Amino acid sequence: MRGRIEKIFGTWKRWYGLRRMRWRGLAKAAVQVHVTAIAYHLKRTMNILAAQV
């Protein structure tokens, strides 16, 4: 289980720029993490749907 979670966070850091936060403050950092999660899941969904066709 941990390996799957760590892989996702590694992808976020490597490909989506989460090595550093863009804004200061906990609320704004949370927004950045949520937007990154949405982008990751949209891309993953598109890849899964493309593989099924």
PDB file of N, CA, C and O in Angstrom:
ATOM      1  N   MET A   1       0.829  -1.192   0.000  1.00  0.00           N
ATOM      2  CA  MET A   1       0.000   0.000   0.000  1.00  0.00           C
ATOM      3  C   MET A   1       0.877   1.260   0.000  1.00  0.00           C
ATOM      4  O   MET A   1       0.634   2.193  -0.765  1.00  0.00           O
ATOM      5  N   ARG A   2       1.884   1.275   0.855  1.00  0.00           N
ATOM      6  CA  ARG A   2       2.723   2.469   0.965  1.00  0.00           C
ATOM      7  C   ARG A   2       3.451   2.754  -0.349  1.00  0.00           C
ATOM      8  O   ARG A   2       3.599   3.912  -0.740  1.00  0.00           O
ATOM      9  N   GLY A   3       3.903   1.706  -1.025  1.00  0.00           N
ATOM     10  CA  GLY A   3       4.604   1.895  -2.288  1.00  0.00           C
ATOM     11  C   GLY A   3       3.752   2.581  -3.337  1.00  0.00           C
ATOM     12  O   GLY A   3       4.245   3.401  -4.110  1.00  0.00           O
ATOM     13  N   ARG A   4       2.467   2.242  -3.362  1.00  0.00           N
ATOM     14  CA  ARG A   4       1.566   2.881  -4.330  1.00  0.00           C
ATOM     15  C   ARG A   4       1.377   4.356  -4.019  1.00  0.00           C
ATOM     16  O   ARG A   4       1.334   5.185  -4.928  1.00  0.00           O
ATOM     17  N   ILE A   5       1.265   4.687  -2.736  1.00  0.00           N
ATOM     18  CA  ILE A   5       1.075   6.086  -2.341  1.00  0.00           C
ATOM     19  C   ILE A   5       2.333   6.896  -2.609  1.00  0.00           C
ATOM     20  O   ILE A   5       2.259   8.005  -3.138  1.00  0.00           O
ATOM     21  N   GLU A   6       3.484   6.347  -2.248  1.00  0.00           N
ATOM     22  CA  GLU A   6       4.747   7.061  -2.446  1.00  0.00           C
ATOM     23  C   GLU A   6       5.016   7.307  -3.929  1.00  0.00           C
ATOM     24  O   GLU A   6       5.593   8.332  -4.292  1.00  0.00           O
ATOM     25  N   LYS A   7       4.607   6.386  -4.777  1.00  0.00           N
ATOM     26  CA  LYS A   7       4.775   6.555  -6.221  1.00  0.00           C
ATOM     27  C   LYS A   7       3.976   7.749  -6.730  1.00  0.00           C
ATOM     28  O   LYS A   7       4.450   8.508  -7.576  1.00  0.00           O
ATOM     29  N   ILE A   8       2.772   7.907  -6.215  1.00  0.00           N
ATOM     30  CA  ILE A   8       1.921   9.032  -6.628  1.00  0.00           C
ATOM     31  C   ILE A   8       2.550  10.353  -6.193  1.00  0.00           C
ATOM     32  O   ILE A   8       2.625  11.295  -6.982  1.00  0.00           O
ATOM     33  N   PHE A   9       3.003  10.428  -4.935  1.00  0.00           N
ATOM     34  CA  PHE A   9       3.628  11.659  -4.467  1.00  0.00           C
ATOM     35  C   PHE A   9       4.908  11.963  -5.241  1.00  0.00           C
ATOM     36  O   PHE A   9       5.206  13.126  -5.514  1.00  0.00           O
ATOM     37  N   GLY A  10       5.661  10.930  -5.594  1.00  0.00           N
ATOM     38  CA  GLY A  10       6.861  11.128  -6.398  1.00  0.00           C
ATOM     39  C   GLY A  10       6.536  11.686  -7.774  1.00  0.00           C
ATOM     40  O   GLY A  10       7.251  12.544  -8.291  1.00  0.00           O
ATOM     41  N   THR A  11       5.453  11.193  -8.363  1.00  0.00           N
ATOM     42  CA  THR A  11       5.017  11.698  -9.662  1.00  0.00           C
ATOM     43  C   THR A  11       4.600  13.152  -9.549  1.00  0.00           C
ATOM     44  O   THR A  11       4.932  13.972 -10.405  1.00  0.00           O
ATOM     45  N   TRP A  12       3.869  13.466  -8.486  1.00  0.00           N
ATOM     46  CA  TRP A  12       3.451  14.858  -8.282  1.00  0.00           C
ATOM     47  C   TRP A  12       4.664  15.757  -8.152  1.00  0.00           C
ATOM     48  O   TRP A  12       4.679  16.851  -8.716  1.00  0.00           O
ATOM     49  N   LYS A  13       5.668  15.329  -7.434  1.00  0.00           N
ATOM     50  CA  LYS A  13       6.859  16.155  -7.247  1.00  0.00           C
ATOM     51  C   LYS A  13       7.645  16.297  -8.549  1.00  0.00           C
ATOM     52  O   LYS A  13       8.117  17.383  -8.886  1.00  0.00           O
ATOM     53  N   ARG A  14       7.778  15.195  -9.269  1.00  0.00           N
ATOM     54  CA  ARG A  14       8.598  15.195 -10.473  1.00  0.00           C
ATOM     55  C   ARG A  14       7.928  15.918 -11.639  1.00  0.00           C
ATOM     56  O   ARG A  14       8.559  16.750 -12.290  1.00  0.00           O
ATOM     57  N   TRP A  15       6.668  15.615 -11.909  1.00  0.00           N
ATOM     58  CA  TRP A  15       6.020  16.098 -13.121  1.00  0.00           C
ATOM     59  C   TRP A  15       5.101  17.295 -12.915  1.00  0.00           C
ATOM     60  O   TRP A  15       4.802  18.015 -13.868  1.00  0.00           O
ATOM     61  N   TYR A  16       4.656  17.512 -11.697  1.00  0.00           N
ATOM     62  CA  TYR A  16       3.691  18.585 -11.464  1.00  0.00           C
ATOM     63  C   TYR A  16       4.236  19.703 -10.591  1.00  0.00           C
ATOM     64  O   TYR A  16       3.476  20.582 -10.184  1.00  0.00           O
ATOM     65  N   GLY A  17       5.514  19.696 -10.294  1.00  0.00           N
ATOM     66  CA  GLY A  17       6.148  20.818  -9.630  1.00  0.00           C
ATOM     67  C   GLY A  17       5.854  20.978  -8.153  1.00  0.00           C
ATOM     68  O   GLY A  17       5.837  22.104  -7.656  1.00  0.00           O
ATOM     69  N   LEU A  18       5.622  19.888  -7.433  1.00  0.00           N
ATOM     70  CA  LEU A  18       5.332  20.026  -6.017  1.00  0.00           C
ATOM     71  C   LEU A  18       6.589  19.935  -5.143  1.00  0.00           C
ATOM     72  O   LEU A  18       6.498  19.652  -3.949  1.00  0.00           O
ATOM     73  N   ARG A  19       7.736  20.172  -5.732  1.00  0.00           N
ATOM     74  CA  ARG A  19       8.945  20.249  -4.897  1.00  0.00           C
ATOM     75  C   ARG A  19       8.911  21.513  -4.054  1.00  0.00           C
ATOM     76  O   ARG A  19       9.426  21.544  -2.937  1.00  0.00           O
ATOM     77  N   ARG A  20       8.303  22.542  -4.597  1.00  0.00           N
ATOM     78  CA  ARG A  20       8.148  23.802  -3.872  1.00  0.00           C
ATOM     79  C   ARG A  20       6.724  24.291  -4.043  1.00  0.00           C
ATOM     80  O   ARG A  20       6.089  24.067  -5.074  1.00  0.00           O
ATOM     81  N   MET A  21       6.242  24.952  -3.027  1.00  0.00           N
ATOM     82  CA  MET A  21       4.899  25.528  -3.102  1.00  0.00           C
ATOM     83  C   MET A  21       4.961  26.882  -3.798  1.00  0.00           C
ATOM     84  O   MET A  21       5.902  27.650  -3.602  1.00  0.00           O
ATOM     85  N   ARG A  22       3.977  27.155  -4.588  1.00  0.00           N
ATOM     86  CA  ARG A  22       3.937  28.388  -5.348  1.00  0.00           C
ATOM     87  C   ARG A  22       3.545  29.574  -4.463  1.00  0.00           C
ATOM     88  O   ARG A  22       4.051  30.682  -4.644  1.00  0.00           O
ATOM     89  N   TRP A  23       2.642  29.336  -3.508  1.00  0.00           N
ATOM     90  CA  TRP A  23       2.133  30.417  -2.669  1.00  0.00           C
ATOM     91  C   TRP A  23       2.469  30.160  -1.211  1.00  0.00           C
ATOM     92  O   TRP A  23       2.762  29.030  -0.822  1.00  0.00           O
ATOM     93  N   ARG A  24       2.424  31.209  -0.411  1.00  0.00           N
ATOM     94  CA  ARG A  24       2.640  31.071   1.027  1.00  0.00           C
ATOM     95  C   ARG A  24       1.304  30.850   1.725  1.00  0.00           C
ATOM     96  O   ARG A  24       0.262  31.327   1.275  1.00  0.00           O
ATOM     97  N   GLY A  25       1.357  30.135   2.807  1.00  0.00           N
ATOM     98  CA  GLY A  25       0.161  29.910   3.599  1.00  0.00           C
ATOM     99  C   GLY A  25      -0.399  28.516   3.391  1.00  0.00           C
ATOM    100  O   GLY A  25      -0.338  27.952   2.298  1.00  0.00           O
ATOM    101  N   LEU A  26      -0.939  27.983   4.459  1.00  0.00           N
ATOM    102  CA  LEU A  26      -1.459  26.621   4.427  1.00  0.00           C
ATOM    103  C   LEU A  26      -2.653  26.475   3.488  1.00  0.00           C
ATOM    104  O   LEU A  26      -2.752  25.483   2.765  1.00  0.00           O
ATOM    105  N   ALA A  27      -3.549  27.438   3.490  1.00  0.00           N
ATOM    106  CA  ALA A  27      -4.740  27.355   2.639  1.00  0.00           C
ATOM    107  C   ALA A  27      -4.369  27.386   1.161  1.00  0.00           C
ATOM    108  O   ALA A  27      -4.917  26.622   0.367  1.00  0.00           O
ATOM    109  N   LYS A  28      -3.447  28.262   0.790  1.00  0.00           N
ATOM    110  CA  LYS A  28      -3.046  28.356  -0.616  1.00  0.00           C
ATOM    111  C   LYS A  28      -2.231  27.138  -1.047  1.00  0.00           C
ATOM    112  O   LYS A  28      -2.338  26.696  -2.191  1.00  0.00           O
ATOM    113  N   ALA A  29      -1.423  26.597  -0.146  1.00  0.00           N
ATOM    114  CA  ALA A  29      -0.680  25.375  -0.455  1.00  0.00           C
ATOM    115  C   ALA A  29      -1.647  24.210  -0.652  1.00  0.00           C
ATOM    116  O   ALA A  29      -1.428  23.360  -1.516  1.00  0.00           O
ATOM    117  N   ALA A  30      -2.709  24.170   0.142  1.00  0.00           N
ATOM    118  CA  ALA A  30      -3.715  23.119  -0.011  1.00  0.00           C
ATOM    119  C   ALA A  30      -4.403  23.224  -1.366  1.00  0.00           C
ATOM    120  O   ALA A  30      -4.702  22.208  -1.993  1.00  0.00           O
ATOM    121  N   VAL A  31      -4.653  24.436  -1.813  1.00  0.00           N
ATOM    122  CA  VAL A  31      -5.258  24.628  -3.142  1.00  0.00           C
ATOM    123  C   VAL A  31      -4.336  24.079  -4.219  1.00  0.00           C
ATOM    124  O   VAL A  31      -4.794  23.423  -5.154  1.00  0.00           O
ATOM    125  N   GLN A  32      -3.045  24.342  -4.096  1.00  0.00           N
ATOM    126  CA  GLN A  32      -2.093  23.850  -5.092  1.00  0.00           C
ATOM    127  C   GLN A  32      -2.067  22.321  -5.101  1.00  0.00           C
ATOM    128  O   GLN A  32      -2.015  21.714  -6.171  1.00  0.00           O
ATOM    129  N   VAL A  33      -2.103  21.704  -3.946  1.00  0.00           N
ATOM    130  CA  VAL A  33      -2.104  20.241  -3.875  1.00  0.00           C
ATOM    131  C   VAL A  33      -3.384  19.674  -4.475  1.00  0.00           C
ATOM    132  O   VAL A  33      -3.341  18.673  -5.190  1.00  0.00           O
ATOM    133  N   HIS A  34      -4.520  20.302  -4.191  1.00  0.00           N
ATOM    134  CA  HIS A  34      -5.789  19.823  -4.746  1.00  0.00           C
ATOM    135  C   HIS A  34      -5.828  19.961  -6.271  1.00  0.00           C
ATOM    136  O   HIS A  34      -6.299  19.055  -6.959  1.00  0.00           O
ATOM    137  N   VAL A  35      -5.353  21.055  -6.791  1.00  0.00           N
ATOM    138  CA  VAL A  35      -5.328  21.252  -8.248  1.00  0.00           C
ATOM    139  C   VAL A  35      -4.404  20.227  -8.893  1.00  0.00           C
ATOM    140  O   VAL A  35      -4.719  19.687  -9.954  1.00  0.00           O
ATOM    141  N   THR A  36      -3.275  19.957  -8.263  1.00  0.00           N
ATOM    142  CA  THR A  36      -2.356  18.947  -8.772  1.00  0.00           C
ATOM    143  C   THR A  36      -3.013  17.572  -8.769  1.00  0.00           C
ATOM    144  O   THR A  36      -2.867  16.812  -9.726  1.00  0.00           O
ATOM    145  N   ALA A  37      -3.731  17.251  -7.709  1.00  0.00           N
ATOM    146  CA  ALA A  37      -4.421  15.963  -7.628  1.00  0.00           C
ATOM    147  C   ALA A  37      -5.471  15.835  -8.733  1.00  0.00           C
ATOM    148  O   ALA A  37      -5.608  14.774  -9.342  1.00  0.00           O
ATOM    149  N   ILE A  38      -6.199  16.900  -8.985  1.00  0.00           N
ATOM    150  CA  ILE A  38      -7.205  16.882 -10.055  1.00  0.00           C
ATOM    151  C   ILE A  38      -6.540  16.655 -11.411  1.00  0.00           C
ATOM    152  O   ILE A  38      -7.015  15.850 -12.213  1.00  0.00           O
ATOM    153  N   ALA A  39      -5.448  17.362 -11.664  1.00  0.00           N
ATOM    154  CA  ALA A  39      -4.739  17.199 -12.940  1.00  0.00           C
ATOM    155  C   ALA A  39      -4.205  15.775 -13.089  1.00  0.00           C
ATOM    156  O   ALA A  39      -4.308  15.184 -14.164  1.00  0.00           O
ATOM    157  N   TYR A  40      -3.641  15.228 -12.029  1.00  0.00           N
ATOM    158  CA  TYR A  40      -3.104  13.865 -12.056  1.00  0.00           C
ATOM    159  C   TYR A  40      -4.217  12.856 -12.361  1.00  0.00           C
ATOM    160  O   TYR A  40      -4.047  11.969 -13.197  1.00  0.00           O
ATOM    161  N   HIS A  41      -5.347  13.000 -11.679  1.00  0.00           N
ATOM    162  CA  HIS A  41      -6.433  12.044 -11.867  1.00  0.00           C
ATOM    163  C   HIS A  41      -7.098  12.185 -13.237  1.00  0.00           C
ATOM    164  O   HIS A  41      -7.531  11.186 -13.813  1.00  0.00           O
ATOM    165  N   LEU A  42      -7.185  13.395 -13.762  1.00  0.00           N
ATOM    166  CA  LEU A  42      -7.721  13.566 -15.118  1.00  0.00           C
ATOM    167  C   LEU A  42      -6.822  12.895 -16.152  1.00  0.00           C
ATOM    168  O   LEU A  42      -7.307  12.206 -17.049  1.00  0.00           O
ATOM    169  N   LYS A  43      -5.534  13.094 -16.025  1.00  0.00           N
ATOM    170  CA  LYS A  43      -4.594  12.487 -16.962  1.00  0.00           C
ATOM    171  C   LYS A  43      -4.624  10.967 -16.838  1.00  0.00           C
ATOM    172  O   LYS A  43      -4.585  10.255 -17.842  1.00  0.00           O
ATOM    173  N   ARG A  44      -4.694  10.479 -15.615  1.00  0.00           N
ATOM    174  CA  ARG A  44      -4.745   9.033 -15.388  1.00  0.00           C
ATOM    175  C   ARG A  44      -6.029   8.439 -15.966  1.00  0.00           C
ATOM    176  O   ARG A  44      -6.001   7.368 -16.571  1.00  0.00           O
ATOM    177  N   THR A  45      -7.148   9.130 -15.782  1.00  0.00           N
ATOM    178  CA  THR A  45      -8.420   8.668 -16.320  1.00  0.00           C
ATOM    179  C   THR A  45      -8.381   8.603 -17.842  1.00  0.00           C
ATOM    180  O   THR A  45      -8.863   7.644 -18.446  1.00  0.00           O
ATOM    181  N   MET A  46      -7.806   9.628 -18.451  1.00  0.00           N
ATOM    182  CA  MET A  46      -7.708   9.628 -19.914  1.00  0.00           C
ATOM    183  C   MET A  46      -6.855   8.465 -20.414  1.00  0.00           C
ATOM    184  O   MET A  46      -7.184   7.843 -21.425  1.00  0.00           O
ATOM    185  N   ASN A  47      -5.770   8.171 -19.717  1.00  0.00           N
ATOM    186  CA  ASN A  47      -4.924   7.045 -20.102  1.00  0.00           C
ATOM    187  C   ASN A  47      -5.641   5.702 -19.945  1.00  0.00           C
ATOM    188  O   ASN A  47      -5.485   4.810 -20.778  1.00  0.00           O
ATOM    189  N   ILE A  48      -6.411   5.567 -18.892  1.00  0.00           N
ATOM    190  CA  ILE A  48      -7.159   4.322 -18.665  1.00  0.00           C
ATOM    191  C   ILE A  48      -8.240   4.157 -19.719  1.00  0.00           C
ATOM    192  O   ILE A  48      -8.427   3.061 -20.247  1.00  0.00           O
ATOM    193  N   LEU A  49      -8.960   5.240 -20.034  1.00  0.00           N
ATOM    194  CA  LEU A  49     -10.001   5.150 -21.057  1.00  0.00           C
ATOM    195  C   LEU A  49      -9.411   4.888 -22.438  1.00  0.00           C
ATOM    196  O   LEU A  49     -10.007   4.160 -23.231  1.00  0.00           O
ATOM    197  N   ALA A  50      -8.264   5.461 -22.735  1.00  0.00           N
ATOM    198  CA  ALA A  50      -7.630   5.225 -24.035  1.00  0.00           C
ATOM    199  C   ALA A  50      -7.158   3.774 -24.162  1.00  0.00           C
ATOM    200  O   ALA A  50      -7.171   3.217 -25.260  1.00  0.00           O
ATOM    201  N   ALA A  51      -6.748   3.167 -23.072  1.00  0.00           N
ATOM    202  CA  ALA A  51      -6.290   1.783 -23.100  1.00  0.00           C
ATOM    203  C   ALA A  51      -7.454   0.818 -23.291  1.00  0.00           C
ATOM    204  O   ALA A  51      -7.261  -0.278 -23.819  1.00  0.00           O
ATOM    205  N   GLN A  52      -8.644   1.197 -22.880  1.00  0.00           N
ATOM    206  CA  GLN A  52      -9.798   0.326 -23.010  1.00  0.00           C
ATOM    207  C   GLN A  52     -10.352   0.290 -24.418  1.00  0.00           C
ATOM    208  O   GLN A  52     -11.044  -0.663 -24.776  1.00  0.00           O
ATOM    209  N   VAL A  53     -10.072   1.291 -25.223  1.00  0.00           N
ATOM    210  CA  VAL A  53     -10.626   1.367 -26.580  1.00  0.00           C
ATOM    211  C   VAL A  53      -9.881   0.512 -27.525  1.00  0.00           C
ATOM    212  O   VAL A  53     -10.218   0.460 -28.708  1.00  0.00           O
TER     213      VAL A  53
END
